[in-house]
Amino acid sequence: MPRIVVTSDRFDVGQEAARLSGLSAGVGGLSLFIGQVRGQGDGLESLTLEHYPGMTEAILTQLGQEAVERFQLLDCTIIHRVGTMGIGEPIVFVGSAAGHRAEALQATAFLIDRLKTGAPFWKREQFADGRSAWVDAKAADDNAAAVWD
């Protein structure tokens, strides 16, 4: 069963990687993606993520289960933060454990691509000058997710 966490707390990358690595002696490949708040040189100070509780976890669980089946994973983890985060803070952790590296790498790419477009998260940027703006969906994210259809 995929490990799914939606939280305002920071996560420990080492602890999460160790959990996946230690699942069984059959883990031959472990792939991790950590997304963080990126400074863009435009005065961005923070990013606030909101979500639809209950629905978000259900969709992430469905994505995780699809990845386990599609890529023959031993397990996967999706952790997504909500609330306000500053530049450089981690937002998302996606980890896949498989018998071989190719499956782990593909599953992680699949999960992050689908997560960007299929999970109910809303992002608002806050700037040093007091402005704030909701982040629009990007065509590039839709295109990346469509590759997996």
C-alpha beads as a LAMMPS data file, in Angstrom:
LAMMPS data file: protein, C-alpha beads

149 atoms
148 bonds

1 atom types
1 bond types

-500.0 500.0 xlo xhi
-500.0 500.0 ylo yhi
-500.0 500.0 zlo zhi

Masses

1 110.0

Atoms # bond

1 1 1 0.000 0.000 0.000
2 1 1 1.533 3.337 -1.006
3 1 1 2.475 5.714 1.796
4 1 1 0.494 8.932 1.319
5 1 1 0.966 11.988 3.543
6 1 1 -0.485 15.479 3.179
7 1 1 0.954 17.705 5.893
8 1 1 2.086 21.197 6.812
9 1 1 5.192 19.698 8.468
10 1 1 8.593 19.293 6.851
11 1 1 9.584 15.757 5.933
12 1 1 12.881 13.956 6.477
13 1 1 14.216 12.843 3.087
14 1 1 16.751 10.463 4.640
15 1 1 14.146 8.792 6.806
16 1 1 11.766 8.357 3.877
17 1 1 14.513 6.959 1.629
18 1 1 15.607 4.536 4.367
19 1 1 12.034 3.301 4.816
20 1 1 11.705 2.544 1.095
21 1 1 15.186 1.026 0.874
22 1 1 14.537 -1.270 3.833
23 1 1 11.235 -2.685 2.574
24 1 1 12.769 -5.958 1.446
25 1 1 15.921 -7.551 0.140
26 1 1 14.268 -7.341 -3.288
27 1 1 14.725 -3.578 -3.585
28 1 1 17.242 -3.112 -6.368
29 1 1 16.299 0.389 -7.429
30 1 1 15.191 3.394 -5.457
31 1 1 14.205 6.664 -7.143
32 1 1 13.471 9.910 -5.318
33 1 1 12.177 13.306 -6.363
34 1 1 12.122 16.263 -3.987
35 1 1 10.444 19.448 -5.171
36 1 1 11.074 22.737 -3.408
37 1 1 9.977 26.379 -3.558
38 1 1 12.050 28.020 -6.274
39 1 1 13.156 31.649 -6.125
40 1 1 12.593 33.249 -9.484
41 1 1 14.341 36.611 -9.040
42 1 1 11.009 38.413 -9.069
43 1 1 10.658 39.096 -5.346
44 1 1 8.837 35.868 -4.534
45 1 1 8.938 35.344 -0.765
46 1 1 6.681 32.365 -0.216
47 1 1 4.239 29.936 -1.712
48 1 1 0.987 28.861 -0.069
49 1 1 -0.591 25.570 -1.051
50 1 1 -4.205 24.773 -0.317
51 1 1 -5.955 21.465 -0.920
52 1 1 -9.277 19.693 -0.704
53 1 1 -8.912 17.401 2.374
54 1 1 -10.086 13.848 1.842
55 1 1 -10.220 14.195 -1.931
56 1 1 -6.509 14.999 -2.122
57 1 1 -5.483 11.906 -0.148
58 1 1 -7.848 9.710 -2.172
59 1 1 -6.402 10.909 -5.482
60 1 1 -2.808 10.526 -4.274
61 1 1 -3.607 6.999 -3.064
62 1 1 -5.102 6.155 -6.457
63 1 1 -1.999 7.515 -8.232
64 1 1 0.281 5.538 -5.917
65 1 1 -1.648 2.318 -6.471
66 1 1 -1.586 2.847 -10.218
67 1 1 2.199 3.303 -10.105
68 1 1 2.673 0.153 -7.991
69 1 1 0.693 -1.918 -10.489
70 1 1 1.964 -0.290 -13.677
71 1 1 5.673 -0.424 -12.771
72 1 1 5.688 -3.506 -10.505
73 1 1 6.851 -1.430 -7.539
74 1 1 7.502 -2.895 -4.140
75 1 1 6.103 0.361 -2.735
76 1 1 6.030 4.101 -3.202
77 1 1 5.687 7.213 -1.075
78 1 1 4.039 10.525 -1.868
79 1 1 4.347 13.334 0.659
80 1 1 2.918 16.717 -0.235
81 1 1 3.069 19.749 1.985
82 1 1 0.343 22.348 2.350
83 1 1 0.393 25.749 4.000
84 1 1 2.956 28.505 3.538
85 1 1 6.558 27.692 2.597
86 1 1 9.532 29.952 1.961
87 1 1 12.144 29.841 -0.790
88 1 1 14.147 26.612 -0.654
89 1 1 11.660 24.733 1.518
90 1 1 10.595 21.268 0.384
91 1 1 7.094 20.912 -1.063
92 1 1 6.860 17.346 -2.335
93 1 1 8.599 14.001 -1.936
94 1 1 7.998 11.169 -4.387
95 1 1 9.866 7.919 -3.861
96 1 1 9.611 4.592 -5.686
97 1 1 11.146 1.249 -4.703
98 1 1 11.399 -1.517 -7.292
99 1 1 13.369 -4.589 -8.099
100 1 1 15.202 -2.703 -10.839
101 1 1 16.211 0.912 -11.459
102 1 1 14.261 1.402 -14.690
103 1 1 10.918 0.715 -13.034
104 1 1 11.758 2.935 -10.051
105 1 1 12.835 5.823 -12.285
106 1 1 9.812 5.523 -14.572
107 1 1 7.385 5.300 -11.659
108 1 1 8.791 8.419 -10.028
109 1 1 8.524 10.370 -13.292
110 1 1 4.967 9.086 -13.783
111 1 1 3.948 10.066 -10.257
112 1 1 5.350 13.591 -10.341
113 1 1 3.924 14.254 -13.818
114 1 1 0.468 13.037 -12.814
115 1 1 0.630 14.718 -9.419
116 1 1 1.255 18.125 -11.026
117 1 1 -1.966 17.937 -13.036
118 1 1 -4.260 15.480 -11.272
119 1 1 -4.162 16.327 -7.568
120 1 1 -6.375 19.079 -6.118
121 1 1 -3.772 21.578 -4.912
122 1 1 -3.944 25.331 -5.410
123 1 1 -0.852 27.544 -5.215
124 1 1 -0.663 31.227 -4.321
125 1 1 2.590 33.176 -4.585
126 1 1 3.386 36.012 -2.156
127 1 1 5.848 38.714 -3.165
128 1 1 8.048 41.133 -1.204
129 1 1 6.069 44.135 -2.455
130 1 1 2.834 42.780 -0.943
131 1 1 1.368 41.327 -4.148
132 1 1 -0.029 37.831 -4.278
133 1 1 -1.177 35.771 -7.251
134 1 1 -2.688 32.358 -7.845
135 1 1 -0.500 30.110 -10.008
136 1 1 -2.155 29.044 -13.259
137 1 1 -1.876 25.544 -14.688
138 1 1 0.882 25.180 -17.269
139 1 1 0.482 23.546 -20.677
140 1 1 3.917 21.929 -20.238
141 1 1 2.655 20.073 -17.153
142 1 1 -0.416 18.843 -19.053
143 1 1 1.809 17.702 -21.917
144 1 1 4.131 15.825 -19.549
145 1 1 1.205 14.045 -17.876
146 1 1 -0.357 13.141 -21.225
147 1 1 2.736 11.116 -22.184
148 1 1 1.605 8.472 -19.663
149 1 1 -1.832 7.925 -21.253

Bonds

1 1 1 2
2 1 2 3
3 1 3 4
4 1 4 5
5 1 5 6
6 1 6 7
7 1 7 8
8 1 8 9
9 1 9 10
10 1 10 11
11 1 11 12
12 1 12 13
13 1 13 14
14 1 14 15
15 1 15 16
16 1 16 17
17 1 17 18
18 1 18 19
19 1 19 20
20 1 20 21
21 1 21 22
22 1 22 23
23 1 23 24
24 1 24 25
25 1 25 26
26 1 26 27
27 1 27 28
28 1 28 29
29 1 29 30
30 1 30 31
31 1 31 32
32 1 32 33
33 1 33 34
34 1 34 35
35 1 35 36
36 1 36 37
37 1 37 38
38 1 38 39
39 1 39 40
40 1 40 41
41 1 41 42
42 1 42 43
43 1 43 44
44 1 44 45
45 1 45 46
46 1 46 47
47 1 47 48
48 1 48 49
49 1 49 50
50 1 50 51
51 1 51 52
52 1 52 53
53 1 53 54
54 1 54 55
55 1 55 56
56 1 56 57
57 1 57 58
58 1 58 59
59 1 59 60
60 1 60 61
61 1 61 62
62 1 62 63
63 1 63 64
64 1 64 65
65 1 65 66
66 1 66 67
67 1 67 68
68 1 68 69
69 1 69 70
70 1 70 71
71 1 71 72
72 1 72 73
73 1 73 74
74 1 74 75
75 1 75 76
76 1 76 77
77 1 77 78
78 1 78 79
79 1 79 80
80 1 80 81
81 1 81 82
82 1 82 83
83 1 83 84
84 1 84 85
85 1 85 86
86 1 86 87
87 1 87 88
88 1 88 89
89 1 89 90
90 1 90 91
91 1 91 92
92 1 92 93
93 1 93 94
94 1 94 95
95 1 95 96
96 1 96 97
97 1 97 98
98 1 98 99
99 1 99 100
100 1 100 101
101 1 101 102
102 1 102 103
103 1 103 104
104 1 104 105
105 1 105 106
106 1 106 107
107 1 107 108
108 1 108 109
109 1 109 110
110 1 110 111
111 1 111 112
112 1 112 113
113 1 113 114
114 1 114 115
115 1 115 116
116 1 116 117
117 1 117 118
118 1 118 119
119 1 119 120
120 1 120 121
121 1 121 122
122 1 122 123
123 1 123 124
124 1 124 125
125 1 125 126
126 1 126 127
127 1 127 128
128 1 128 129
129 1 129 130
130 1 130 131
131 1 131 132
132 1 132 133
133 1 133 134
134 1 134 135
135 1 135 136
136 1 136 137
137 1 137 138
138 1 138 139
139 1 139 140
140 1 140 141
141 1 141 142
142 1 142 143
143 1 143 144
144 1 144 145
145 1 145 146
146 1 146 147
147 1 147 148
148 1 148 149
